[in-house]
Amino acid sequence: MEILKKVFDRYVMPEPNSGCWLWLGPFFKTGYGRFSVKGRTYYTHRVALQLQGVNIPDHLEVDHKCNTRSCCNPDHLQLVT
C-alpha cells in the first residue's frame, strides 16, 4: 500500500475553491484518473478510499458526490450500489 500512496500523492493537487483533490496524472478515456504499479492499473478514486482504510466490496461502486471525475478527495466519495 505504501507504493500506491507514493504514486497517488505525486499526482494529486488540492483545489482550494471546491475542496476537490484533482488528479494530474493519466486518465482512462472515461475521465477517471488511473495509474499503474507493477503491471496492475488502479482507479485513483478507489485508491483514495482504500488509503483511508475503506474496504470496497465487489458489489459496490465509488461515486463522486462533487460530480468531478478527476477528484480523488475521500470526503467527496461515497460507496453506492
mmCIF file of the C-alpha atoms, coordinates in Angstrom:
data_MODEL
# 
_entry.id   MODEL 
# 
loop_
_atom_site.group_PDB 
_atom_site.id 
_atom_site.type_symbol 
_atom_site.label_atom_id 
_atom_site.label_alt_id 
_atom_site.label_comp_id 
_atom_site.label_asym_id 
_atom_site.label_entity_id 
_atom_site.label_seq_id 
_atom_site.pdbx_PDB_ins_code 
_atom_site.Cartn_x 
_atom_site.Cartn_y 
_atom_site.Cartn_z 
_atom_site.occupancy 
_atom_site.B_iso_or_equiv 
_atom_site.pdbx_formal_charge 
_atom_site.auth_seq_id 
_atom_site.auth_comp_id 
_atom_site.auth_asym_id 
_atom_site.auth_atom_id 
_atom_site.pdbx_PDB_model_num 
ATOM 1  C CA . MET A 1 1  ? 0.000   0.000  0.000   1.00 0.00 ? 1  MET A CA 1 
ATOM 2  C CA . GLU A 1 2  ? 2.971   2.295  0.614   1.00 0.00 ? 2  GLU A CA 1 
ATOM 3  C CA . ILE A 1 3  ? 3.956   2.394  -3.056  1.00 0.00 ? 3  ILE A CA 1 
ATOM 4  C CA . LEU A 1 4  ? 0.353   3.184  -4.033  1.00 0.00 ? 4  LEU A CA 1 
ATOM 5  C CA . LYS A 1 5  ? 0.395   6.134  -1.627  1.00 0.00 ? 5  LYS A CA 1 
ATOM 6  C CA . LYS A 1 6  ? 3.678   7.448  -3.066  1.00 0.00 ? 6  LYS A CA 1 
ATOM 7  C CA . VAL A 1 7  ? 2.374   7.366  -6.637  1.00 0.00 ? 7  VAL A CA 1 
ATOM 8  C CA . PHE A 1 8  ? -1.020  8.733  -5.585  1.00 0.00 ? 8  PHE A CA 1 
ATOM 9  C CA . ASP A 1 9  ? 0.484   11.654 -3.648  1.00 0.00 ? 9  ASP A CA 1 
ATOM 10 C CA . ARG A 1 10 ? 2.748   12.573 -6.567  1.00 0.00 ? 10 ARG A CA 1 
ATOM 11 C CA . TYR A 1 11 ? -0.189  13.361 -8.876  1.00 0.00 ? 11 TYR A CA 1 
ATOM 12 C CA . VAL A 1 12 ? -2.796  14.918 -6.573  1.00 0.00 ? 12 VAL A CA 1 
ATOM 13 C CA . MET A 1 13 ? -3.342  18.670 -6.285  1.00 0.00 ? 13 MET A CA 1 
ATOM 14 C CA . PRO A 1 14 ? -5.894  20.124 -3.859  1.00 0.00 ? 14 PRO A CA 1 
ATOM 15 C CA . GLU A 1 15 ? -8.199  22.700 -5.430  1.00 0.00 ? 15 GLU A CA 1 
ATOM 16 C CA . PRO A 1 16 ? -8.928  25.309 -2.732  1.00 0.00 ? 16 PRO A CA 1 
ATOM 17 C CA . ASN A 1 17 ? -12.294 26.563 -4.022  1.00 0.00 ? 17 ASN A CA 1 
ATOM 18 C CA . SER A 1 18 ? -14.120 23.257 -4.445  1.00 0.00 ? 18 SER A CA 1 
ATOM 19 C CA . GLY A 1 19 ? -12.180 21.128 -1.994  1.00 0.00 ? 19 GLY A CA 1 
ATOM 20 C CA . CYS A 1 20 ? -11.560 18.584 -4.749  1.00 0.00 ? 20 CYS A CA 1 
ATOM 21 C CA . TRP A 1 21 ? -8.225  16.801 -4.937  1.00 0.00 ? 21 TRP A CA 1 
ATOM 22 C CA . LEU A 1 22 ? -7.588  16.923 -8.671  1.00 0.00 ? 22 LEU A CA 1 
ATOM 23 C CA . TRP A 1 23 ? -5.723  14.084 -10.355 1.00 0.00 ? 23 TRP A CA 1 
ATOM 24 C CA . LEU A 1 24 ? -2.916  15.399 -12.578 1.00 0.00 ? 24 LEU A CA 1 
ATOM 25 C CA . GLY A 1 25 ? -1.708  12.033 -13.854 1.00 0.00 ? 25 GLY A CA 1 
ATOM 26 C CA . PRO A 1 26 ? -3.036  9.821  -16.641 1.00 0.00 ? 26 PRO A CA 1 
ATOM 27 C CA . PHE A 1 27 ? -6.741  9.182  -17.221 1.00 0.00 ? 27 PHE A CA 1 
ATOM 28 C CA . PHE A 1 28 ? -8.962  6.460  -18.619 1.00 0.00 ? 28 PHE A CA 1 
ATOM 29 C CA . LYS A 1 29 ? -10.981 7.528  -21.682 1.00 0.00 ? 29 LYS A CA 1 
ATOM 30 C CA . THR A 1 30 ? -13.970 7.809  -19.332 1.00 0.00 ? 30 THR A CA 1 
ATOM 31 C CA . GLY A 1 31 ? -12.309 10.713 -17.478 1.00 0.00 ? 31 GLY A CA 1 
ATOM 32 C CA . TYR A 1 32 ? -11.391 8.808  -14.325 1.00 0.00 ? 32 TYR A CA 1 
ATOM 33 C CA . GLY A 1 33 ? -7.818  9.040  -13.053 1.00 0.00 ? 33 GLY A CA 1 
ATOM 34 C CA . ARG A 1 34 ? -5.587  5.990  -13.295 1.00 0.00 ? 34 ARG A CA 1 
ATOM 35 C CA . PHE A 1 35 ? -2.081  4.805  -12.605 1.00 0.00 ? 35 PHE A CA 1 
ATOM 36 C CA . SER A 1 36 ? -0.165  1.547  -12.801 1.00 0.00 ? 36 SER A CA 1 
ATOM 37 C CA . VAL A 1 37 ? 2.155   -0.130 -10.325 1.00 0.00 ? 37 VAL A CA 1 
ATOM 38 C CA . LYS A 1 38 ? 3.940   -3.391 -11.111 1.00 0.00 ? 38 LYS A CA 1 
ATOM 39 C CA . GLY A 1 39 ? 1.730   -4.065 -14.129 1.00 0.00 ? 39 GLY A CA 1 
ATOM 40 C CA . ARG A 1 40 ? -1.589  -3.502 -12.349 1.00 0.00 ? 40 ARG A CA 1 
ATOM 41 C CA . THR A 1 41 ? -3.756  -0.480 -13.166 1.00 0.00 ? 41 THR A CA 1 
ATOM 42 C CA . TYR A 1 42 ? -5.713  1.327  -10.452 1.00 0.00 ? 42 TYR A CA 1 
ATOM 43 C CA . TYR A 1 43 ? -8.555  3.864  -10.435 1.00 0.00 ? 43 TYR A CA 1 
ATOM 44 C CA . THR A 1 44 ? -7.413  6.851  -8.373  1.00 0.00 ? 44 THR A CA 1 
ATOM 45 C CA . HIS A 1 45 ? -10.762 7.430  -6.665  1.00 0.00 ? 45 HIS A CA 1 
ATOM 46 C CA . ARG A 1 46 ? -10.847 3.825  -5.445  1.00 0.00 ? 46 ARG A CA 1 
ATOM 47 C CA . VAL A 1 47 ? -7.264  4.062  -4.154  1.00 0.00 ? 47 VAL A CA 1 
ATOM 48 C CA . ALA A 1 48 ? -8.172  7.301  -2.345  1.00 0.00 ? 48 ALA A CA 1 
ATOM 49 C CA . LEU A 1 49 ? -10.743 5.441  -0.259  1.00 0.00 ? 49 LEU A CA 1 
ATOM 50 C CA . GLN A 1 50 ? -8.538  2.401  0.269   1.00 0.00 ? 50 GLN A CA 1 
ATOM 51 C CA . LEU A 1 51 ? -5.731  4.610  1.588   1.00 0.00 ? 51 LEU A CA 1 
ATOM 52 C CA . GLN A 1 52 ? -8.249  5.848  4.181   1.00 0.00 ? 52 GLN A CA 1 
ATOM 53 C CA . GLY A 1 53 ? -8.859  2.255  5.262   1.00 0.00 ? 53 GLY A CA 1 
ATOM 54 C CA . VAL A 1 54 ? -12.172 1.851  3.440   1.00 0.00 ? 54 VAL A CA 1 
ATOM 55 C CA . ASN A 1 55 ? -12.857 -1.648 2.131   1.00 0.00 ? 55 ASN A CA 1 
ATOM 56 C CA . ILE A 1 56 ? -14.755 -1.547 -1.180  1.00 0.00 ? 56 ILE A CA 1 
ATOM 57 C CA . PRO A 1 57 ? -16.943 -4.632 -1.584  1.00 0.00 ? 57 PRO A CA 1 
ATOM 58 C CA . ASP A 1 58 ? -17.212 -6.064 -5.109  1.00 0.00 ? 58 ASP A CA 1 
ATOM 59 C CA . HIS A 1 59 ? -20.927 -5.257 -5.336  1.00 0.00 ? 59 HIS A CA 1 
ATOM 60 C CA . LEU A 1 60 ? -20.431 -1.519 -4.653  1.00 0.00 ? 60 LEU A CA 1 
ATOM 61 C CA . GLU A 1 61 ? -19.067 1.322  -6.773  1.00 0.00 ? 61 GLU A CA 1 
ATOM 62 C CA . VAL A 1 62 ? -17.420 4.587  -5.792  1.00 0.00 ? 62 VAL A CA 1 
ATOM 63 C CA . ASP A 1 63 ? -19.497 7.672  -6.610  1.00 0.00 ? 63 ASP A CA 1 
ATOM 64 C CA . HIS A 1 64 ? -18.248 11.263 -6.778  1.00 0.00 ? 64 HIS A CA 1 
ATOM 65 C CA . LYS A 1 65 ? -20.551 13.481 -4.682  1.00 0.00 ? 65 LYS A CA 1 
ATOM 66 C CA . CYS A 1 66 ? -18.879 16.501 -6.311  1.00 0.00 ? 66 CYS A CA 1 
ATOM 67 C CA . ASN A 1 67 ? -19.564 15.172 -9.850  1.00 0.00 ? 67 ASN A CA 1 
ATOM 68 C CA . THR A 1 68 ? -15.898 15.700 -10.768 1.00 0.00 ? 68 THR A CA 1 
ATOM 69 C CA . ARG A 1 69 ? -14.436 12.516 -12.230 1.00 0.00 ? 69 ARG A CA 1 
ATOM 70 C CA . SER A 1 70 ? -10.866 13.690 -11.711 1.00 0.00 ? 70 SER A CA 1 
ATOM 71 C CA . CYS A 1 71 ? -11.473 14.265 -7.984  1.00 0.00 ? 71 CYS A CA 1 
ATOM 72 C CA . CYS A 1 72 ? -9.948  11.828 -5.516  1.00 0.00 ? 72 CYS A CA 1 
ATOM 73 C CA . ASN A 1 73 ? -10.739 13.554 -2.220  1.00 0.00 ? 73 ASN A CA 1 
ATOM 74 C CA . PRO A 1 74 ? -12.111 10.783 0.035   1.00 0.00 ? 74 PRO A CA 1 
ATOM 75 C CA . ASP A 1 75 ? -14.564 13.289 1.557   1.00 0.00 ? 75 ASP A CA 1 
ATOM 76 C CA . HIS A 1 76 ? -16.125 13.714 -1.897  1.00 0.00 ? 76 HIS A CA 1 
ATOM 77 C CA . LEU A 1 77 ? -16.543 9.974  -2.484  1.00 0.00 ? 77 LEU A CA 1 
ATOM 78 C CA . GLN A 1 78 ? -19.204 7.529  -1.362  1.00 0.00 ? 78 GLN A CA 1 
ATOM 79 C CA . LEU A 1 79 ? -19.978 3.865  -1.888  1.00 0.00 ? 79 LEU A CA 1 
ATOM 80 C CA . VAL A 1 80 ? -23.156 3.159  -3.870  1.00 0.00 ? 80 VAL A CA 1 
ATOM 81 C CA . THR A 1 81 ? -24.901 0.152  -5.403  1.00 0.00 ? 81 THR A CA 1 
# 
